Each structure stands twice: as C-alpha cells, then as structure tokens.
Amino acid sequence: MSSVSMNMFHKLFNTSSDESIRLLLTPAIGVLFVFWFVLLFIEKTKKKSLNSLPPGPKGLPLVGNLLSLDPELHTYFTTLAKTYGPILTLKLGKKIGVVISSPALAREVLKDQDTIFANRDVPEAAKEAAYGGSDIVWTPYGPEWRMLRKVCVREMLGTSSLDSVYSLRRSKLRQTIKYLHSQAGSPVNIGEQMFLTVLNVITSMLWGGTIKGEDRAGMGAEFREVVTEMTGLLGTPNLSDFYPSLARYDLQRINKKMKRLVPKFDGIFETMIDQRLKMGDNGAENKDFLQFLLQLKDAGDAKMPLTMTHLKSLLMDMVVGGTDTTSNAVEFALAEMMNKPQVMKQVQQELETVVGKDNIIEESHIHKLPYLYAVMKEALRLHPTLPLLVPHCPSETCTVGGYTIPKGARVFVNVWAIHHDSTFWENPSEFSPERFLDGKWDYSGNDFKYFPFGSGRRICAGTAMAERMFMYSLASLVHSFDWRLPAGSEKLDLSEKFGIVLKKRNPLVAIPIPRLSSSTLYD
C-alpha cells in the first residue's frame, strides 16, 4: 500500500467524533432529500390532476356547490353551461359532478367511451326502490346487466311480444275513451287518466290483471301519487349520496320515505307471483310476462341465473318506469297542441283522412300519420322525459373534451339543454312539429342533437313500448274529442317541474267534447 493510501486510511479512522457523525448523516440527509422531492412531485401531480378537471363554479369548503343547487336542475345546469362551457364540474360534497351540454361531448361519453361510462353511481334511494339496485336501470354494466337487458328487450318488449298483446292495449285504451265520453263536458285530469291507462296496460301485460272499480279517477290519483313520490325521491339531491359516511344516518329521511313506498308495490308483486305459481301453466297459449319470467327463472342459467330479486326488480322497472314517463309525455303533447290550435287542427285533419270520423283508430293506422309522429318528436324535444338521463359513472379515470373525468364521478348528460340549444334548433322554445317532417330524426341515439331516449348501451329499454303507447294514446284522444279549457282558465300553463322524470308543474285539466259521428263509436 502506498504512503498516500496509508495516510488517507489513517485520517479516515482517526477523525473526531463530530466528523464521524457528519459522514454517517450525509447519506441519510440525501435519502430524506430524495423522499421530499418525490412527495413534492406527487403533490404537484395531484394538483395538476385536480386542475385538469373541467371548469366550474367555486364551491365552499366541505359542501362544495351543494348549497347553490337550484331545484330545477335541468335549467340551472343549462345556465351554468353558458358561463363555464359545455363541460363543467360541480363539487357535490365528497362527490365530483360533471355536466355535459353539447352533442360532441355527449358523443364522447355515450358512444366513443360508452363501455367506460355504461355504469351507475347508484343513489341510496334507488337501492331501496330497486331491491338493492339489482334492476336493469341501476345494475353495473357486465354479465348480469346483459342478462337483464336481453330478457327485457328481446323477450318482453320485442316486436313480436308487443304485437301479441295489441288486443290488450286496445281494450284498455278503449276503456279510457269510453270513460272520457261519459265525462263529456266536464273537466278531467289528463295526466291521471293517461297514467291509469298505461298502468292498466302494463299490469295486464305483466300478470293479466287490471285495476278495477267505480272510482276510476280516484284510483289513478292514488297510484300516480305513489309513483310520483318514488320518482321524486330518486331525483332529490341526497346528502347520503354526497357524503357516503353519513348514509347510515339518512339525515333527509329519503330512505325512510322510500321504504314506506316500496312495500305498496312489493305486496302486489308477492301476491301476483304466488297466484301465478299456484295457477301453473294451465296450457295457456298466451302467456303473460310474469309466467314467462317465472319459467326463465326455473329454467336457470348456471352462469347467470335470473333470481326472484331480479324478477321483482324488472316488475318494478315496468310499473314505475313505464307509467309516469309515458303519461307525462302524452300530457305535455296534448297541452302543447291545445296551446297551438292550428297544430291540433292539422293532426285531426290527418286522422280524418286516414281513419275517418265514422271509425275508431287502430294501432295499424299509426305508421300512416307522419304529422302526428312529428308532434310526438317535437314534444319529446321540448320536454324530454328524462332531462338529464339517468346519471352515468365512469369505471375508470378518463378524458373527455380534454379534461380529466375521475373514476366514480356522477356524469349528467343535459339532454334538455341540447334540445333547447339555438345553435342546432331554430326558435328552440317554440313548439313546431314541422321541424320533424323531413324524417331525419329518430330515437336510435346516433344523432346527439336529438336523443330523448338516451344513447349507447344504456339507451332506454322500453323505447318501442313507449312509442306505441304514446302514439296510440295521443291519436285516440285527439281523434275522439275536441278539447277546451274549463271556464276561468284563460291560458295553458306549460311550465315544467324537474324530477328524474320531467312533469308539468300544474296538471292539465281539460274538457272533452265528442267529435266522432256516432256515440256507439265510444263503446
């Protein structure tokens, strides 16, 4: 070993204690410095990620934007979009809400990234209403949901199934027309009557029964009140959803209220299921949907069986999801036509040409009524049944419109705003069926300027049924009767009330005046 090396060795092992400590701490300080740098980088990255959220109104600590929410969410979100743009963020307690208000961004969510957004952030109220969220609306995208969708769309609501129960639809609608004829000259609540009609049709399809009794209007009001309250609770901002740790306390008593409502339907389901099981097949040629569902359940799919909970949740979807939506849409359409007498006159002229005043309308006439179709499409543009659709929820963090949408965010697609955007629609607030006469628009969800039934995998499963009931009901109402407001009602109120289902703020009460050539046509 050289003298130089020896000297260095000697110095190293004969330094003072302070120097030894310094030499030992230097590597530790270096490690701490690297650790600090990594933490700083992570925090910076986290801030950058938060900053890449879409813009939106500044919220308060802890509550975010919850206190500033307007009850009329569809118009409130539309107003915010004018300030913050077609994609914006709302801090809803512990949740991130994202509002989409343009066709291009709706396409990104519902088509380009459909699989990612084909999920739900299930509200606490929906868990109560839909047997733990096990129905077709709230079940996460996957094998279970695909099984339910197949049962619903292909088997229950397919063309052949709907065709097979036309006589039933006809019978229930004729009962309504007969009842309205008995009330000629007296005010009737259109929404209640249409609700009861659709409910009778749906329950008959499900288990062959129908609501009976002399006080028809009273029954319609009672059932409609229950469904209205259920859909209202589903559309109410709930602290339990925005602060999951508070869910067990149910501070707004929303779950408690829903628990009170659900048994009213569940009891009916249990009774009908029990009766159907006791009846057996009986060799019936025309099976109702309940019998079909029970057979599917018994057949059993080893990989993805249809359980009794699934079965009851599908019944709930049909009863709750099919009644209020269709009856509200018909009510809006008739109110808009009454407000524009020239539209009413043109529809009635079309019906007289195709059907005649000495005949009653059949569903086979519907495809020959292009102007009435235009009326339906315009009513659904102006008053989309689900103005924000059912909120979507990304299964992973992704990018929309150049902004980060975090996993688990609640994504609202504001169909109402898009349908009222003057960029795409001339005089968007005006009821003008003529804009749909070119046949360009349909319900496929492929054009994101007009998609009242949604789009993508989660497009409404009952579109075909809704279209038939809407057209057949509205055609029968305006072919069979002229309509006028009760004395003292100077002007129609067309204002809306937000809910997960859009409603008229004030019900349409109108007087039917028979217009067919013979009273026997109302029997």
C-alpha positions in Angstrom: 0.0 0.0 0.0 1.4 3.4 -1.0 2.2 6.1 1.6 -0.6 8.3 0.2 -3.2 5.5 0.7 -1.9 4.8 4.2 -2.3 8.5 5.1 -5.9 8.6 3.8 -6.7 5.4 5.7 -5.2 6.7 8.9 -7.2 10.0 8.6 -10.5 8.2 8.0 -10.3 6.1 11.1 -8.8 8.8 13.3 -11.2 11.7 12.7 -13.1 13.4 15.5 -16.5 12.0 16.7 -18.3 15.1 15.1 -16.7 14.3 11.8 -17.8 10.7 12.0 -21.3 11.7 12.7 -21.3 14.1 9.8 -20.1 11.3 7.5 -22.8 9.0 8.7 -25.6 11.5 8.4 -24.7 12.7 4.9 -26.3 9.6 3.2 -29.4 9.8 5.4 -29.9 13.5 4.5 -29.6 12.6 0.9 -32.3 9.9 1.2 -34.6 12.4 3.0 -34.0 15.0 0.3 -34.9 12.5 -2.4 -38.0 11.5 -0.4 -39.0 15.1 0.0 -38.6 15.6 -3.7 -40.8 12.6 -4.5 -43.5 13.9 -2.2 -43.3 17.3 -3.8 -43.6 15.8 -7.2 -46.7 13.6 -6.2 -48.4 16.7 -4.6 -47.7 18.7 -7.8 -49.0 15.9 -10.0 -52.1 15.6 -7.8 -52.7 19.4 -8.0 -52.2 19.2 -11.8 -54.8 16.4 -12.0 -57.3 18.4 -10.0 -56.6 21.5 -12.1 -57.4 19.4 -15.2 -61.0 18.9 -14.1 -63.5 20.8 -16.2 -64.1 24.4 -15.1 -67.0 25.2 -12.8 -68.3 27.5 -10.0 -66.1 27.8 -6.9 -67.6 25.9 -4.0 -67.5 26.2 -0.3 -65.3 24.1 2.0 -66.8 20.7 2.8 -70.1 21.3 0.9 -68.8 22.4 -2.4 -71.6 23.6 -4.6 -74.4 21.8 -2.8 -75.9 24.9 -1.3 -76.2 26.7 -4.6 -78.1 23.9 -6.4 -81.4 25.1 -7.8 -84.4 22.6 -7.6 -84.9 22.9 -11.4 -81.6 21.2 -12.1 -82.0 21.0 -15.9 -82.4 24.8 -16.4 -79.8 25.5 -13.6 -77.2 23.3 -15.3 -78.1 25.0 -18.7 -77.5 28.4 -17.2 -74.1 27.3 -15.7 -73.0 26.0 -19.1 -73.4 29.5 -20.6 -70.7 30.7 -18.2 -68.4 27.7 -17.8 -68.9 25.9 -21.1 -70.4 22.6 -22.4 -68.5 20.5 -19.8 -68.3 21.7 -16.3 -67.6 20.4 -12.8 -69.6 20.7 -9.6 -68.2 19.7 -6.2 -71.1 17.8 -4.6 -69.8 17.2 -1.0 -67.4 14.3 -1.4 -68.5 13.6 -5.0 -67.5 15.2 -8.3 -70.3 16.0 -10.6 -69.7 16.6 -14.3 -72.4 18.2 -16.6 -72.3 17.6 -20.4 -74.2 20.0 -22.5 -73.1 19.6 -26.1 -73.7 16.9 -28.8 -69.9 16.5 -29.4 -69.2 15.8 -25.7 -72.3 13.6 -25.4 -70.9 11.5 -28.2 -67.6 11.1 -26.4 -69.4 9.9 -23.3 -72.2 7.8 -24.8 -70.5 6.4 -27.9 -66.7 6.8 -28.1 -66.2 5.8 -24.4 -69.6 4.0 -23.9 -68.1 1.0 -22.1 -66.4 3.2 -19.5 -69.5 5.3 -18.9 -72.0 2.4 -19.0 -72.2 2.3 -15.2 -74.2 4.0 -12.5 -73.4 5.8 -9.2 -76.4 4.2 -7.5 -78.3 6.6 -5.2 -79.3 5.4 -1.8 -83.0 5.9 -2.7 -82.5 3.6 -5.8 -81.1 0.8 -3.6 -84.3 0.9 -1.6 -86.6 1.2 -4.6 -84.9 -1.4 -6.8 -84.1 -4.2 -4.5 -80.6 -3.1 -3.8 -80.1 -1.7 -7.3 -80.5 -5.1 -8.9 -82.7 -3.9 -11.8 -81.9 -3.0 -15.4 -81.6 0.7 -14.6 -79.0 0.5 -11.8 -77.2 -2.8 -12.2 -73.5 -2.2 -13.2 -72.5 -2.9 -16.8 -71.5 -6.6 -17.1 -72.9 -10.1 -17.5 -75.7 -9.6 -15.0 -76.9 -6.4 -16.7 -76.6 -8.0 -20.2 -78.8 -10.9 -19.0 -81.4 -8.5 -17.7 -81.3 -6.4 -20.9 -81.7 -9.5 -23.0 -84.8 -10.6 -21.0 -86.3 -7.1 -21.2 -85.6 -6.1 -24.8 -85.5 -9.3 -26.7 -88.1 -11.3 -24.8 -90.5 -9.0 -23.0 -90.5 -5.8 -25.2 -89.6 -7.2 -28.6 -91.8 -6.6 -31.6 -93.4 -10.0 -31.6 -94.2 -9.7 -27.8 -95.7 -6.3 -28.2 -97.7 -7.4 -31.3 -99.1 -10.3 -29.3 -100.6 -8.1 -26.7 -102.1 -5.4 -29.0 -105.7 -6.5 -28.2 -104.9 -5.9 -24.6 -103.6 -2.4 -25.3 -106.6 -1.7 -27.5 -109.0 -2.9 -24.8 -107.6 -0.7 -22.0 -107.4 2.4 -24.3 -111.0 1.9 -25.4 -112.0 1.8 -21.7 -110.3 5.2 -21.3 -112.1 6.7 -24.3 -115.4 5.3 -23.1 -114.8 6.8 -19.6 -113.8 10.2 -21.2 -117.0 10.1 -23.2 -119.0 9.6 -20.1 -117.3 12.8 -18.7 -118.1 14.8 -21.8 -118.5 18.5 -20.9 -116.8 18.0 -17.5 -113.2 18.7 -16.6 -110.9 15.7 -16.4 -107.3 15.4 -15.3 -105.5 14.2 -18.4 -102.3 13.1 -16.6 -104.2 10.9 -14.2 -106.3 9.3 -16.9 -103.3 8.5 -19.1 -101.4 7.2 -16.1 -104.2 4.8 -15.2 -104.5 3.7 -18.8 -100.8 2.9 -19.1 -100.8 1.3 -15.7 -103.7 -1.0 -16.8 -101.9 -1.9 -20.0 -98.6 -2.7 -18.2 -100.1 -4.7 -15.3 -102.2 -6.7 -17.8 -99.1 -7.4 -19.8 -97.3 -8.4 -16.6 -99.9 -10.7 -15.0 -103.1 -10.4 -16.8 -104.9 -8.3 -14.2 -106.3 -4.8 -14.3 -107.2 -2.2 -11.8 -111.0 -2.2 -11.4 -113.5 -0.2 -9.5 -116.0 2.5 -10.0 -113.9 5.5 -8.8 -111.6 5.4 -11.8 -110.1 8.9 -11.3 -109.5 8.2 -7.6 -107.5 5.1 -8.3 -105.5 6.9 -10.9 -104.7 9.6 -8.5 -103.7 7.1 -5.7 -101.3 5.1 -7.9 -99.9 8.1 -9.6 -99.2 9.7 -6.2 -97.1 6.7 -5.2 -95.1 6.6 -8.4 -94.7 10.4 -8.4 -93.3 10.3 -4.9 -90.9 7.5 -5.8 -89.5 9.2 -8.9 -89.4 12.5 -6.9 -87.3 10.8 -4.2 -85.0 9.4 -6.8 -84.4 12.9 -8.3 -83.9 14.7 -4.9 -80.3 15.6 -4.1 -79.5 13.4 -1.1 -76.7 14.1 1.5 -76.3 10.3 1.9 -75.1 10.1 -1.8 -72.7 13.1 -1.5 -71.3 12.0 1.9 -71.3 8.2 1.9 -70.2 8.1 5.6 -73.5 9.8 6.5 -75.7 7.3 4.6 -76.5 5.3 7.7 -78.0 8.4 9.4 -80.4 9.1 6.5 -80.5 12.8 7.5 -83.1 13.8 5.0 -85.2 10.7 5.7 -85.3 9.9 2.0 -84.6 6.2 2.6 -87.2 6.1 5.2 -89.8 7.5 2.9 -88.8 5.1 0.1 -89.0 2.2 2.5 -92.6 3.2 3.2 -93.5 3.3 -0.5 -91.8 0.1 -1.8 -94.0 -2.3 0.1 -97.1 -1.0 -1.6 -95.7 -2.5 -4.9 -93.8 -5.4 -3.4 -97.0 -6.7 -1.7 -98.7 -6.7 -5.1 -95.8 -8.5 -6.7 -95.7 -11.1 -4.0 -99.5 -11.7 -4.4 -99.3 -12.0 -8.2 -96.3 -14.3 -8.1 -98.0 -16.5 -5.5 -101.2 -16.7 -7.6 -99.3 -17.4 -10.8 -97.3 -20.2 -9.1 -100.5 -21.8 -7.9 -102.1 -21.5 -11.4 -99.2 -23.1 -13.2 -99.1 -23.2 -16.9 -102.7 -24.4 -17.4 -101.9 -25.0 -21.1 -102.5 -21.3 -21.8 -101.5 -20.3 -25.3 -100.9 -16.6 -24.5 -98.5 -16.3 -21.6 -98.3 -13.1 -19.6 -94.9 -11.7 -18.8 -94.9 -12.9 -15.2 -95.4 -16.5 -16.3 -92.6 -16.1 -18.9 -90.3 -14.7 -16.2 -91.0 -17.5 -13.8 -90.3 -20.1 -16.5 -87.0 -18.3 -17.2 -86.2 -18.4 -13.5 -87.0 -22.1 -13.2 -85.0 -23.0 -16.4 -82.0 -21.3 -14.7 -78.7 -20.3 -16.4 -75.9 -21.8 -14.4 -73.6 -18.9 -15.3 -76.1 -16.0 -14.8 -79.4 -17.2 -13.3 -82.5 -15.0 -13.1 -83.3 -14.7 -9.4 -86.5 -13.8 -7.7 -85.0 -10.5 -6.8 -84.2 -9.8 -10.5 -87.7 -10.8 -11.4 -89.3 -8.4 -8.9 -86.9 -5.6 -9.9 -88.0 -6.0 -13.5 -91.6 -5.8 -12.5 -90.8 -2.6 -10.6 -89.0 -1.1 -13.6 -92.0 -1.8 -15.8 -94.6 -0.4 -13.4 -92.6 2.6 -12.2 -90.5 3.3 -15.3 -93.3 2.8 -17.8 -96.2 4.6 -16.3 -95.2 8.1 -15.2 -92.9 8.6 -18.2 -95.5 7.9 -20.9 -98.4 9.6 -19.2 -96.4 12.8 -18.6 -95.2 12.8 -22.2 -98.8 12.5 -23.6 -99.9 15.2 -21.2 -97.3 17.6 -22.4 -98.0 16.8 -26.0 -101.8 17.4 -25.7 -101.2 20.6 -23.7 -98.9 21.9 -26.5 -101.4 21.1 -29.1 -104.2 22.8 -27.2 -101.9 25.8 -27.0 -101.5 25.8 -30.7 -104.9 25.2 -32.3 -103.5 25.1 -35.8 -101.4 22.1 -34.8 -104.4 20.4 -33.3 -106.5 21.1 -36.4 -103.8 19.7 -38.7 -103.5 16.5 -36.7 -107.2 16.0 -36.7 -107.4 16.5 -40.4 -104.7 13.9 -40.9 -106.7 11.5 -38.7 -109.9 12.2 -40.6 -108.1 11.4 -43.9 -106.5 8.2 -42.6 -109.2 6.9 -40.2 -112.4 8.9 -40.8 -114.9 10.3 -38.3 -117.1 7.2 -38.6 -114.3 4.8 -37.5 -112.1 4.3 -34.5 -108.3 4.5 -34.6 -106.3 1.3 -34.6 -102.6 0.9 -34.0 -102.2 -0.2 -37.6 -103.1 3.4 -38.6 -100.2 4.9 -36.7 -97.5 4.5 -39.4 -99.7 6.5 -41.8 -99.7 9.6 -39.6 -96.4 11.4 -40.3 -97.6 14.7 -38.8 -98.7 13.1 -35.6 -95.2 11.5 -35.4 -93.7 14.9 -35.8 -95.9 16.1 -32.9 -94.6 13.3 -30.7 -90.9 14.0 -31.7 -91.3 17.7 -31.1 -93.0 17.2 -27.7 -90.1 14.9 -26.7 -87.6 17.5 -27.9 -89.2 20.3 -26.0 -89.9 18.3 -22.9 -87.5 15.3 -22.8 -88.9 12.7 -20.3 -85.6 12.3 -18.5 -84.0 15.7 -19.0 -80.6 14.6 -17.5 -81.0 11.0 -18.5 -80.0 8.6 -15.7 -76.6 9.8 -14.5 -73.6 7.8 -15.8 -70.5 6.9 -13.8 -67.0 6.2 -15.3 -65.5 2.9 -14.2 -62.0 4.4 -14.6 -60.4 7.8 -14.8 -60.6 9.1 -18.4 -60.5 12.2 -20.6 -63.5 14.0 -22.1 -63.2 17.2 -24.1 -59.5 17.4 -23.0 -60.4 17.3 -19.3 -59.9 14.6 -16.7 -63.1 12.9 -15.5 -62.2 10.9 -12.3 -63.4 7.4 -11.7 -66.7 7.4 -9.8 -67.8 10.9 -10.9 -71.5 11.4 -11.4 -71.9 12.5 -15.0 -75.1 14.3 -16.1 -75.9 14.5 -19.8 -78.2 17.5 -20.2 -80.4 16.4 -23.0 -82.8 19.3 -22.2 -80.0 21.8 -22.8 -79.0 20.2 -26.1 -82.6 20.1 -27.3 -83.0 23.8 -26.5 -79.7 25.0 -28.0 -80.3 27.7 -30.6 -77.1 26.6 -32.3 -78.9 23.5 -33.6 -82.6 24.4 -33.3 -84.3 27.4 -34.7 -86.6 29.1 -32.2 -85.9 26.2 -29.7 -88.5 27.3 -27.2 -91.3 27.2 -29.8 -93.5 24.1 -30.3 -93.1 23.4 -34.0 -93.7 19.9 -35.3 -92.9 20.9 -38.8 -89.2 20.7 -38.0 -89.5 16.9 -37.8 -91.4 16.4 -41.1 -88.3 15.6 -43.1 -88.0 12.3 -41.3 -84.4 12.9 -40.4 -84.7 12.4 -36.7 -85.3 9.1 -34.9 -84.7 7.6 -31.5 -81.7 5.5 -32.3 -79.4 7.7 -30.3 -77.0 8.1 -33.2 -77.5 11.8 -33.6 -76.5 13.6 -30.5 -78.5 16.7 -31.2 -81.7 14.7 -30.6 -81.8 11.7 -28.3 -84.8 11.8 -25.9 -84.4 8.1 -25.0 -80.6 8.3 -24.4 -77.9 6.5 -26.4 -75.4 3.7 -26.3 -75.6 0.6 -24.2 -77.8 2.3 -21.6 -80.4 3.6 -24.1 -84.0 3.2 -22.8 -85.0 -0.5 -22.9 -88.7 0.4 -23.3 -88.5 2.7 -26.4 -90.6 0.5 -28.6 -93.3 0.2 -26.0 -93.2 3.9 -25.2 -93.5 4.9 -28.9 -96.6 2.6 -29.4 -98.4 3.8 -26.3 -97.6 7.4 -26.9 -98.8 7.4 -30.5 -101.9 5.2 -30.0 -103.0 7.2 -26.9 -102.5 10.7 -28.3 -104.1 9.7 -31.6 -107.2 8.3 -29.8 -107.5 11.4 -27.6 -107.5 13.9 -30.4 -109.4 11.8 -32.9 -112.2 11.1 -30.5 -112.5 14.5 -28.8 -112.0 18.2 -29.2 -110.5 19.7 -26.1 -111.1 23.0 -24.3 -110.0 24.6 -21.0 -112.5 24.8 -18.1 -114.3 28.2 -17.6 -112.0 30.7 -15.9 -108.8 29.1 -17.2 -107.6 31.8 -19.6 -104.2 30.4 -20.5 -102.5 27.0 -20.6 -99.6 26.6 -18.2 -96.8 24.8 -20.0 -94.1 25.2 -17.3 -92.1 22.2 -16.2 -91.2 20.7 -12.8 -87.8 18.9 -12.6 -87.5 15.4 -11.4 -85.7 12.3 -12.7 -88.9 12.3 -14.8 -89.9 15.7 -16.1 -93.5 16.7 -15.2 -96.0 19.6 -15.9 -95.8 22.0 -13.0 -99.6 22.1 -12.9 -101.7 19.2 -14.2 -103.6 19.6 -17.5 -107.3 19.7 -16.7 -109.4 19.8 -19.9 -113.0 19.2 -21.1 -113.5 16.5 -23.7 -116.1 17.3 -26.5 -117.0 14.2 -28.6 -116.3 14.6 -32.3 -117.0 11.2 -33.8 -120.1 10.6 -36.0 -121.8 8.2 -33.6 -121.9 7.7 -29.8 -121.6 3.9 -30.5 -118.0 4.5 -31.6 -117.2 5.3 -27.9 -118.3 1.9 -26.6 
